[in-house]
Amino acid sequence: MRIFAVIVWLFCLQVSAQNKYKYAPDENTLLGSMQDGDSLVYYQCHVEFIEQAIRTAEGQELPKARTKATLTEKFVLKKQEGKYWCSYFIASYTGCPNRRFTGLKFSEKSYWQFSFQHKEELDDQQLQFLQVVEYAGKDATEYDLIVNERNSNQVLILKGKRFRQIGLAEKTLLAKLFKPREQRLNLDSGQ
């Protein structure tokens, strides 16, 4: 009997070692409903101040112009063999990407020109943050569809035909969470 108990205990230890996550997302959310092989696509569209230096063909540099631009980022989250992976992309197009940034009418445009930045395995902290985004965000209503100075930060989460469009606080940016691990560590330490 003791041998059987030891075998069961060792098996449980091995299974728990394979699952590195201590945090399990709520099954009632899009993140928590993911099965192995599933993916979620997060599009975050937010307004930022940018500074642009203009240089003429002859090399003369004009003063920097500070203006607002719309940044669109894409995060493709995949669950594979119990692990969560995120690929991060950013669009080079900074005009408002879609006057109707909504799940019902949403379609990614080729002229946004998303470019791949990096891919990484997510940890518990990142999963918890994504869960908080689903809980804390304000579901968009019909008059919230345009991303501009008034509605400056929205996330669209797509999972097949299911979606959520969420308005977020201005400083809530997924990109801060999905910077390469070394850069996040520097941010956390205040550097």
N, C-alpha and C positions, 0 to 999 in steps of 0.2 A: 504493500500500500504506500509506504514512504517513497519507494522508487517511482511509482506512478505520480505522486504529488510533485516530486522533484522534476520529472519529465514535463509535466504540465507547466510548472513554474518557469523552467528554461524556455519552453515554447512561447509562453506569454512574454518573457523578456525579449526574445528574438523578434517577435511581432511588434512589440512596442519600440524596439530599436530601429526597425525599418521605417516607422512613421515618425519623422523628426518633428512634426508639428504638435504642439501642446494645445494650440488654439483651433477649435473647430467652428467654422462659420455657421450661422443660423440657417437652417434648411429652408426657411420661408423667404430667403433672399435669393437673388440671381447668383451671387457668389456661392452661397451654401448649397444651391441645387445642382452644382457642377458634379458630373460623374467623370471617371477616367475617359479621356479622349475629347471631352467637351472644351469649348473655348468661349470666352467673353471678350467683347471688344469695347473698350472705353474710349470715347472721343471726348476730349476736354477742349472747350473753346473759351478763351478768356481774353480780356482787353488789358494790354500793358502799355506803358510808356516806352518808346524806343528812341534812340538817338541815331541819326543817320548822317554820316559824313558824305558829302557829294564831291567828287573829283572830276574835273573836266578832262577831255582827251589830252589837253596840253599839260596836265599835271597840277593845275590850280585847284586848291582845296577851298570849298565854300564853307562857311560856318555850319556847325552841326545844328540840325533841326530836330527839336524834341516834339514828337507827335505820338498819337495813340495808334496802335495797330492791334489787330485780332490775331492771336496765336492759336493754332489748332494742333493738338498732339493726339497721337493714337497709341493706345496700350493694348496689345493683344495678349490676353491671359489664357494660358492652356494648363489643363490638369493632365499630367501623364504619370502613370504608375504611382499615384498618391502624392505627387509633388506638383507644386504650382510654379509655372514659368511665365515670365513677362518679357515681351519684346516691345521696345519703345521706339516710336517713330515721331518725327516732327515735320510739319508742312512748311515748305519754303514760301508759300503764298500767305501774305499777311493782311489781305483785305478780308472783309467778313466772308467766311467760306460759303455760307449758305444762309440766305435770308430766312429760311425756314429750317433751323437746326432742330429738327424734331424726329423722333422715331417713326412716326407715321409717314413722313414725307422724306426721310433722310436717304441720301445716296452720296457716297464718296465720289468726288470729282477728280478726274485725272490731273487737272491743272493745279490742284493743291500740292502736288509733287511731294508726297511723303518720302522722307529718307530715313532709313534704318539707323538708329543710334547705338543700341546695345541690347543684349538679352541677359537675363539673370534669373536664378531660382529665388523665389520669394521666401521670406522668413515670417515668423509669427507676427511681428510688429507691422509688417506691410499688409498681411491679411486682415489684422484688426483694423487698420486704417481704412481699407476698402470696405469693410463691414460698417464702419462709422459713417463713411460717405453715403451708403445706402440708407442708414437710419437718420442721419442728421440733415441731409439735404432736403430742400423744399421741392416737392414735385412741381414741375412747370405747368402753368395753365396757358390757355390760348394766347393771352396777351404777353407772355414771357418768351415767345419764340425767337425774337430777334436778339442776337448777341450784340450789345452796344454798351455805351457808358452806363446806362441804367441797369441793364441785365448783364453784368460784366463777366460772369463766370458760370458756365454750365457744363455738366457732364452728361453724356448720352451713353447708356450701357445697353449693348445689344447681345442677345443670346438667341440665335435663331430668329423666330418671329416674336419673341418676347423682348421688351425693352423698357427702360425707365429713363426719363429725362429729369435731371435734378439740377436745381439752382443751388450754388454753394456760396459760402462767404468768400469775399474777394481774395483772401490770402490762402485759401485751401487749394493747393496745386498738387496734383498727382505727380508731376514731374520731379518735385522735390523728394518725394518718396522713392522714385525709381531712377535717381541718379546712380551712376556706378557706386558700388559699396564704399570704395575709398573716398569718394567725394562726400558721401553722406556722413561718414565718420568724421571728416574734417568739419562739416557743418555742425555736427553734434558737439564737437569739442570747442566750438567757437572760433575756429580758424577761417 
